[in-house]
Amino acid sequence: MSRARIAIGTRRSRLALWQAEKASDQIQAQHPELEISLQKIFTRGDRILDSPLSRIGGKGLFVKEIEKALIEEEVDLAVHSMKDLPTELPPGLVLAGVLKRDDPRDALVSREGEGLSELKKGAKLGTSSLRRKAQLLHFRPDLQIVDIRGNVETRIRKMKEQDYDGVVLACAALKRLGMHHISFHPIPLQICLPAAGQGAIVLEAREGDLFIGEIAREINDLDTLRCVQAERSLLRYLEGGCQVPIGVHAQIMEGKLILTAMVADLEGKNLIRERIAGNPSDPEEASQRLALKLLDQGAREILREIRSISS
């Protein structure tokens, strides 16, 4: 059924609004007759800024209030960072589409412009991500990793005010915010695998809403969808989240789905990393096969130990 207007639910941060506006622009290009509005929603993750994500619930902190508005039909479509979306969606909601992915890598923003290898011994880096912490410590055990929360601008300001040597952020966030005046160094995937879905923007809709479903399909990028499906499936098979250091990256190369993932202990001393090739049309099969390979190589023991600590 056709509509004259739709409302998009989004977080209030500058980055979230950029992402919602990008989705809105792509929809508008296909449907110039539509009136599109953005409804800014304050989430629990935005309210609690003094605790690491792993201690306050992790996944879902930045989307639950938006999903509630979607379920209650206060908005027609939700736009999120894919990495914020839990692998299991609430009943009645579906992943309707994904925009073409931006750079999925992490990036180092340092006070003096150094890259990761050039930082002084014992350098202090800010990140609240256990995934980043474990991989950085595996590469540079001498680093001091300190928790830091807030939006991109806040974290860069805290780096300067609290005399950190650097902060680790997402490449895509820095680029989307136009922060080209900030010197940052992308961290190679060989050193730091991203979070599942990092760099991708997801469209979430109500199941059975055929009008919104068709709009989302029109701007969906199939290759990105297949890659993030593989990454999210891998996370689901390993029952991972913000409380577990898991990194994963999928890409389609020469007709194959190349899936790489790692599981590490909290200090990055024991890190298991594996890679497989699969069929792009069956990301579930590839992720299941890689999950089993990781578990067999030692990830099962790592995960069991982490969960015993956190329980």
N, C-alpha and C positions, 0 to 999 in steps of 0.2 A: 504494500500500500504506500503510495507516494505521500510525502510530507512537505510542508512549506519551510519548516525550521527544525534544527536539531541542536541539542546542547551537549557539549563535550565536558566531562569531568576531568579535572587535573589538579595536581598539587600547585601551591602558590609560588614556589621558588622560580627564579628567573630561568633556570635550566628547564624545569618542567613546563613552564609556559612556552618556551621556545619549541619544545617538542610537540606540545599540543597545537601550537600555531602552524608547525610544519605539516602535521596531519590535516589540520583544517584547510590549509592552502591546497594540498593535494586533492582533498575532497571537493573543494570549491572549483578547482580547475576542471573536474569532471562534471560538476553540477553547479553551474553559475547561478541557477535559480534558487538555490538553497540559502536560507538565512542561518548562519552558524554562530553560536555564542559559546564562550568558555565560562564554565562555572568553577571557580577556584575553591578548593577544599583543603582545610587544615587537617593533616594526619597526625597520628600519635608519634610517628617517627620525627615529625617536624617539631613537636612539642618537647620531646625528651632529648636534650642535647648534651647531658652531662654523664651519660653512661654508654659504654660500647654496645653496639648492636647485638653482639653475641649474648649480652646479659639481659637484654630487655625484650627478647623475642625474635629478633632477626627478621626473617622473611615475613612479609605481610604488613610490616609496620608502616610502610608508605603507601599502602593501597586499600586497606580495609574500609576506611571511611568513604573512599571513592566507590568501592564495590557496593557498599551499603546504599549509596545514592543511586547507583545503577540499578540495583535490585528493586528499590522502591520507586523507580521510574522518575526520579528527580533529574536525571541526566539520561541521554540516549546512548552515549558511547563514552568509554573511559580510555584515556591515553596514559601509558606508563613507560618508564624505563623497563625493558624486559627483565633486567637482572633483579628488579624489585618484586617481580611477580612470583608468588609461590608456585611450585610445580603442580599442586592440586588446587583447582579453582573451586569457589563456592558453588553449590548446586544452583543450576539455572543460568550460570555465566559461561561464556566460551571465549577462547582465543580466536578473534575474528580475522585478524590480519597482522602483518608485520611490515614496516617500512624497510627500504633498502638499508642495510647495515652500514654504519660508519666504522671508523678505526676501533677495533675491540681491545687494543692494548692498554696497559697501564702506563703512566708517565711519571717521571720524577721532576718535581719543581724544586730546585735547590737555591739556597740563599746566594751562592756565588756562581751559579750557572754550571756547576760540575755535573757530569754524568755519574751513573751509579758506581762505576769502577774508580772514578777519580775522587770520590768522597774521602775525607780524612778517616783514619782509623778511629773507630768508636763513634762515628757520626750518629747524630740523633735524628731519626726520621719519624714523622707523624702519619699514622694510619690506624683506623679502627677495625680494619679487615684482617681476620685470622689467616685468610688465604694469602694476602699480600705479605703479612708478617712472616709466615712459614717459608715462603719461597725466597724472600729477601734474605732471611737469616741462613737459609741453605746456601745461598750464593755468597753472602758476606756475614759470617757468624759474629764478626766484631761489632756489627751495627747495634745501636740502641733503638728499639721500636717503642714509641709512646702512643697512647690512644689519643685520637683527635676526631672531633665530630663537627658538623656544620656544613653549610653549602660551600661551593668551591671558593668563593671570595673570602668567606669566614676562615676557612682552613689556611689559605695563603696568608691572611692577616695574622692568624695565631702563630704561624711559622715565624713571622718577623717579630711579633711581640714576645713570644716565649723562647726565642733564641734557638729554635730547631735548625738543623742543617738542611732539612728539606721535608716535603710532604709528597705522598704518593696519591695521585688522582687518576681519573680515567681520561685517556686521550680525547675521546669523543666529547666529553663534557667541556674540556678546554677549548676545543675547536668550535663547538656549537655556540659557546658564549663569546666567541670572537676574541679570545685572550691571546692574540698574536704578539702582544707587547711583553708577555710573560715568557721567559726562556724555559722550555721544558724539553726533557729527553724521553722519547718513547722507550719503554723497557722491552727488550726483545722477548718474543714468545718463548725462546729457548730458556730464558731465565724465569719469567713470570707469566703463567697462563692466566687468562682472565676468568671472571665469574661467568657462569652460564648466562648467555644472552647479552653480555656486556656490549654496548655500542648499538643495540637494536631498540627500536621504538615499537611498542605493541599496542594493538587496538583490542579492547575487551568489550564484549557486547552481551546482551541478554539472549539466551538460547531461544530460538523461535522468532526473533525479530528479523524477518526476511528483508525488510528495507535496509536496515543498518548492515546486515550481513552482506548484502550485495554491494553496498558502498565500500565496505572494508575490503571485499575481494577485488574490487577494481584497482585499489592502490597497493594490494599485497605484493610483496616481492618473494617469488617462490623459492629461489635459492637461499635467501635469508631465512625463510620459514623452515626449510628443511634442516638448515644448520642449527638453528636455535631449538628445534624439536629434538635433534640428536643430543644437544648439550643438556637440555632440561630432562630428557629421559635418563641420561647418564646420572644426573644428580638424584633423580627419583629412585633409580635402582640402588644407589649407594646410600639413600636416605640422608642426603647431605643438606646443609643449610648454612646459615651464618656461624653456627657453632662448630663447624668442621672445616678445616682447610682443604677445600677441593677446588681445583682449577680445571677448566675444560675449554677447548676451542675446536670448532668444526669449520671446514672450508671445502668447497667443491673445486677440484682440480682435475683437468683432463677427464671429466666424466665420472670421477670417483668422489665419494664423501670421505675426506681425510679427517679423522677424529683423534685428538690428542687430549689426554687428561692426566692429572696428578692428584695424589692423596698424600698428605704429610702429617706428621705429628705437630703439636702446637709450637714447638721451637724449631721446626725445620730440620732436625737432625736426621730423621728417617723420612725420606721422600721417595714415593713410588711413582714412576711416570711411564706411561705406555702409549702406543699409537697404533691405530689400525686403519684399513681402508674398507669402505663399504659401499652399498648401493644408495645413491641420493634419494631414490624413491622409497626407501625403507630405512629411515633414520632410527627407528625403534630397534631394529635388528642389530645395527651397528653399535648402538649405545649399550645394549644388553651384552653383546660379545665383549666390548671393551671393559664394562663393569666387572664381568666375571674374570677377565684377564688381570685386572688390577687387584681384585680380591685374592686371586690365587698367588699373586706375586708379593703379598704381604699387607695389602690395604685392609684386609679383614681384621688383623690384629691391631693395626693403628686405630681404626674406627672403634673397635671394642674398648680400647684403652681410653680414648677421648670421651666416649659416652659414659664410662665408669667414673671419670673425673667430674663430669658435668651433672651427673644424676644425684 
